[in-house]
Structure formats: C-alpha cells, structure tokens
Amino acid sequence: MPIGFVATYGDLCPEAPRFAGMVLAACEDPDVPWQRIVRADGSLAKGARQRRLLEAEGVPFRGARVDMATAWADPAALADDRTAG
C-alpha cells in the first residue's frame, strides 16, 4: 500500500478479515506498514498511535475515521498496475 493510502482487512483477506487482523497484530517486522490497514468503515484498530502514523503520511480523516472515499486504494488494482508495466 503506498504512503498516504489505506486498505481494509477485508481487502487483504476477503474470506477472513479477522484473520488478517490477527496476523498483523502478531507481526513485529518494522518494515510492515500495518498502520495502512483499517476497518471497512475507516475506524482504527490501534487508535491514537495508528492515527498519528497515518496523519504523518497525509491520510485524510473525517472526524475519528479515515476518509475512505479519498484514502482507500484497491490492493488488487495496485498489483495489476505493477504487473502491467
């Protein structure tokens, strides 16, 4: 996921979004941009810490939630773009 955009747990694993959340929660690799994965409604699983990281990347918010209309990027489309070139 590029800086400034987000995807949802369901985007990562449509069959089991909660499983995707469990995997990310257990991941301790500092190179994994976990903060860019949010709930489908734009709410944050990791609260203020996640919001600080996303705001630093320029992700827009509407109140307490990510502005999904602006910030959501389809991971499948991004993968298609990478393989097309």
CNS distance restraints for C-alpha pairs under 8 A (distance, minus, plus):
assign (resid   1 and name CA) (resid   5 and name CA) 6.58 0.50 0.50
assign (resid   1 and name CA) (resid   6 and name CA) 6.61 0.50 0.50
assign (resid   1 and name CA) (resid   7 and name CA) 7.24 0.50 0.50
assign (resid   1 and name CA) (resid  33 and name CA) 7.90 0.50 0.50
assign (resid   1 and name CA) (resid  36 and name CA) 7.04 0.50 0.50
assign (resid   1 and name CA) (resid  73 and name CA) 7.50 0.50 0.50
assign (resid   1 and name CA) (resid  75 and name CA) 6.87 0.50 0.50
assign (resid   1 and name CA) (resid  78 and name CA) 7.94 0.50 0.50
assign (resid   2 and name CA) (resid   6 and name CA) 7.89 0.50 0.50
assign (resid   3 and name CA) (resid  57 and name CA) 5.90 0.50 0.50
assign (resid   3 and name CA) (resid  58 and name CA) 7.85 0.50 0.50
assign (resid   4 and name CA) (resid  54 and name CA) 7.20 0.50 0.50
assign (resid   4 and name CA) (resid  57 and name CA) 5.05 0.50 0.50
assign (resid   4 and name CA) (resid  58 and name CA) 5.11 0.50 0.50
assign (resid   4 and name CA) (resid  59 and name CA) 4.76 0.50 0.50
assign (resid   4 and name CA) (resid  71 and name CA) 6.88 0.50 0.50
assign (resid   5 and name CA) (resid  36 and name CA) 6.70 0.50 0.50
assign (resid   5 and name CA) (resid  59 and name CA) 6.15 0.50 0.50
assign (resid   5 and name CA) (resid  71 and name CA) 4.72 0.50 0.50
assign (resid   5 and name CA) (resid  72 and name CA) 5.71 0.50 0.50
assign (resid   5 and name CA) (resid  73 and name CA) 5.97 0.50 0.50
assign (resid   6 and name CA) (resid  36 and name CA) 4.57 0.50 0.50
assign (resid   6 and name CA) (resid  37 and name CA) 5.64 0.50 0.50
assign (resid   6 and name CA) (resid  38 and name CA) 6.81 0.50 0.50
assign (resid   6 and name CA) (resid  59 and name CA) 7.87 0.50 0.50
assign (resid   6 and name CA) (resid  68 and name CA) 7.92 0.50 0.50
assign (resid   6 and name CA) (resid  71 and name CA) 5.80 0.50 0.50
assign (resid   6 and name CA) (resid  72 and name CA) 4.95 0.50 0.50
assign (resid   6 and name CA) (resid  73 and name CA) 5.97 0.50 0.50
assign (resid   7 and name CA) (resid  11 and name CA) 6.19 0.50 0.50
assign (resid   7 and name CA) (resid  12 and name CA) 7.63 0.50 0.50
assign (resid   7 and name CA) (resid  36 and name CA) 6.35 0.50 0.50
assign (resid   7 and name CA) (resid  37 and name CA) 5.03 0.50 0.50
assign (resid   7 and name CA) (resid  38 and name CA) 6.29 0.50 0.50
assign (resid   7 and name CA) (resid  72 and name CA) 5.63 0.50 0.50
assign (resid   7 and name CA) (resid  73 and name CA) 5.92 0.50 0.50
assign (resid   7 and name CA) (resid  74 and name CA) 6.72 0.50 0.50
assign (resid   7 and name CA) (resid  75 and name CA) 6.95 0.50 0.50
assign (resid   8 and name CA) (resid  12 and name CA) 6.67 0.50 0.50
assign (resid   8 and name CA) (resid  37 and name CA) 5.14 0.50 0.50
assign (resid   8 and name CA) (resid  38 and name CA) 4.88 0.50 0.50
assign (resid   8 and name CA) (resid  39 and name CA) 5.36 0.50 0.50
assign (resid   8 and name CA) (resid  40 and name CA) 5.45 0.50 0.50
assign (resid   9 and name CA) (resid  13 and name CA) 6.33 0.50 0.50
assign (resid   9 and name CA) (resid  14 and name CA) 7.62 0.50 0.50
assign (resid   9 and name CA) (resid  17 and name CA) 4.81 0.50 0.50
assign (resid   9 and name CA) (resid  18 and name CA) 7.11 0.50 0.50
assign (resid   9 and name CA) (resid  20 and name CA) 5.85 0.50 0.50
assign (resid   9 and name CA) (resid  21 and name CA) 6.32 0.50 0.50
assign (resid   9 and name CA) (resid  37 and name CA) 6.19 0.50 0.50
assign (resid   9 and name CA) (resid  38 and name CA) 6.41 0.50 0.50
assign (resid   9 and name CA) (resid  39 and name CA) 6.22 0.50 0.50
assign (resid   9 and name CA) (resid  40 and name CA) 7.29 0.50 0.50
assign (resid  10 and name CA) (resid  14 and name CA) 4.42 0.50 0.50
assign (resid  10 and name CA) (resid  15 and name CA) 7.45 0.50 0.50
assign (resid  10 and name CA) (resid  16 and name CA) 7.07 0.50 0.50
assign (resid  10 and name CA) (resid  17 and name CA) 4.58 0.50 0.50
assign (resid  10 and name CA) (resid  20 and name CA) 7.83 0.50 0.50
assign (resid  10 and name CA) (resid  40 and name CA) 7.30 0.50 0.50
assign (resid  11 and name CA) (resid  17 and name CA) 7.78 0.50 0.50
assign (resid  11 and name CA) (resid  74 and name CA) 7.42 0.50 0.50
assign (resid  11 and name CA) (resid  75 and name CA) 6.88 0.50 0.50
assign (resid  12 and name CA) (resid  17 and name CA) 7.09 0.50 0.50
assign (resid  12 and name CA) (resid  20 and name CA) 6.59 0.50 0.50
assign (resid  12 and name CA) (resid  75 and name CA) 7.76 0.50 0.50
assign (resid  13 and name CA) (resid  17 and name CA) 5.19 0.50 0.50
assign (resid  13 and name CA) (resid  19 and name CA) 7.62 0.50 0.50
assign (resid  13 and name CA) (resid  20 and name CA) 6.03 0.50 0.50
assign (resid  16 and name CA) (resid  20 and name CA) 6.75 0.50 0.50
assign (resid  17 and name CA) (resid  21 and name CA) 6.43 0.50 0.50
assign (resid  18 and name CA) (resid  22 and name CA) 6.28 0.50 0.50
assign (resid  19 and name CA) (resid  23 and name CA) 6.24 0.50 0.50
assign (resid  20 and name CA) (resid  24 and name CA) 6.25 0.50 0.50
assign (resid  21 and name CA) (resid  25 and name CA) 6.02 0.50 0.50
assign (resid  22 and name CA) (resid  26 and name CA) 6.25 0.50 0.50
assign (resid  23 and name CA) (resid  27 and name CA) 6.20 0.50 0.50
assign (resid  24 and name CA) (resid  34 and name CA) 6.39 0.50 0.50
assign (resid  27 and name CA) (resid  32 and name CA) 7.90 0.50 0.50
assign (resid  35 and name CA) (resid  50 and name CA) 5.39 0.50 0.50
assign (resid  35 and name CA) (resid  51 and name CA) 7.99 0.50 0.50
assign (resid  35 and name CA) (resid  53 and name CA) 6.77 0.50 0.50
assign (resid  35 and name CA) (resid  54 and name CA) 6.64 0.50 0.50
assign (resid  36 and name CA) (resid  54 and name CA) 6.99 0.50 0.50
assign (resid  38 and name CA) (resid  42 and name CA) 5.86 0.50 0.50
assign (resid  38 and name CA) (resid  43 and name CA) 6.27 0.50 0.50
assign (resid  38 and name CA) (resid  44 and name CA) 5.50 0.50 0.50
assign (resid  38 and name CA) (resid  45 and name CA) 6.74 0.50 0.50
assign (resid  39 and name CA) (resid  43 and name CA) 5.40 0.50 0.50
assign (resid  39 and name CA) (resid  44 and name CA) 6.30 0.50 0.50
assign (resid  39 and name CA) (resid  45 and name CA) 7.13 0.50 0.50
assign (resid  41 and name CA) (resid  65 and name CA) 7.46 0.50 0.50
assign (resid  41 and name CA) (resid  68 and name CA) 7.52 0.50 0.50
assign (resid  42 and name CA) (resid  65 and name CA) 4.81 0.50 0.50
assign (resid  42 and name CA) (resid  66 and name CA) 4.57 0.50 0.50
assign (resid  42 and name CA) (resid  67 and name CA) 6.63 0.50 0.50
assign (resid  42 and name CA) (resid  68 and name CA) 5.95 0.50 0.50
assign (resid  43 and name CA) (resid  64 and name CA) 6.90 0.50 0.50
assign (resid  43 and name CA) (resid  65 and name CA) 4.69 0.50 0.50
assign (resid  43 and name CA) (resid  66 and name CA) 6.46 0.50 0.50
assign (resid  44 and name CA) (resid  50 and name CA) 6.89 0.50 0.50
assign (resid  44 and name CA) (resid  51 and name CA) 7.38 0.50 0.50
assign (resid  44 and name CA) (resid  65 and name CA) 6.97 0.50 0.50
assign (resid  44 and name CA) (resid  66 and name CA) 7.96 0.50 0.50
assign (resid  45 and name CA) (resid  50 and name CA) 7.80 0.50 0.50
assign (resid  46 and name CA) (resid  50 and name CA) 5.32 0.50 0.50
assign (resid  46 and name CA) (resid  51 and name CA) 7.95 0.50 0.50
assign (resid  47 and name CA) (resid  51 and name CA) 6.25 0.50 0.50
assign (resid  48 and name CA) (resid  52 and name CA) 6.11 0.50 0.50
assign (resid  49 and name CA) (resid  53 and name CA) 6.47 0.50 0.50
assign (resid  50 and name CA) (resid  54 and name CA) 6.19 0.50 0.50
assign (resid  51 and name CA) (resid  55 and name CA) 5.93 0.50 0.50
assign (resid  52 and name CA) (resid  56 and name CA) 6.16 0.50 0.50
assign (resid  53 and name CA) (resid  57 and name CA) 6.52 0.50 0.50
assign (resid  54 and name CA) (resid  58 and name CA) 6.41 0.50 0.50
assign (resid  54 and name CA) (resid  59 and name CA) 5.35 0.50 0.50
assign (resid  55 and name CA) (resid  59 and name CA) 5.31 0.50 0.50
assign (resid  55 and name CA) (resid  60 and name CA) 7.03 0.50 0.50
assign (resid  59 and name CA) (resid  66 and name CA) 7.15 0.50 0.50
assign (resid  59 and name CA) (resid  67 and name CA) 7.91 0.50 0.50
assign (resid  59 and name CA) (resid  71 and name CA) 6.17 0.50 0.50
assign (resid  60 and name CA) (resid  66 and name CA) 6.00 0.50 0.50
assign (resid  60 and name CA) (resid  67 and name CA) 5.57 0.50 0.50
assign (resid  60 and name CA) (resid  70 and name CA) 7.24 0.50 0.50
assign (resid  60 and name CA) (resid  71 and name CA) 6.57 0.50 0.50
assign (resid  61 and name CA) (resid  65 and name CA) 5.53 0.50 0.50
assign (resid  61 and name CA) (resid  66 and name CA) 4.26 0.50 0.50
assign (resid  61 and name CA) (resid  67 and name CA) 4.76 0.50 0.50
assign (resid  62 and name CA) (resid  66 and name CA) 6.09 0.50 0.50
assign (resid  62 and name CA) (resid  67 and name CA) 5.42 0.50 0.50
assign (resid  66 and name CA) (resid  71 and name CA) 7.11 0.50 0.50
assign (resid  67 and name CA) (resid  71 and name CA) 5.91 0.50 0.50
assign (resid  67 and name CA) (resid  72 and name CA) 7.87 0.50 0.50
assign (resid  68 and name CA) (resid  72 and name CA) 4.96 0.50 0.50
assign (resid  73 and name CA) (resid  77 and name CA) 7.95 0.50 0.50
assign (resid  73 and name CA) (resid  78 and name CA) 7.63 0.50 0.50
assign (resid  74 and name CA) (resid  78 and name CA) 6.40 0.50 0.50
assign (resid  75 and name CA) (resid  79 and name CA) 6.17 0.50 0.50
assign (resid  76 and name CA) (resid  80 and name CA) 6.21 0.50 0.50
assign (resid  77 and name CA) (resid  81 and name CA) 6.20 0.50 0.50
assign (resid  78 and name CA) (resid  82 and name CA) 6.38 0.50 0.50
assign (resid  79 and name CA) (resid  83 and name CA) 6.35 0.50 0.50
assign (resid  80 and name CA) (resid  84 and name CA) 6.00 0.50 0.50
assign (resid  81 and name CA) (resid  85 and name CA) 6.71 0.50 0.50
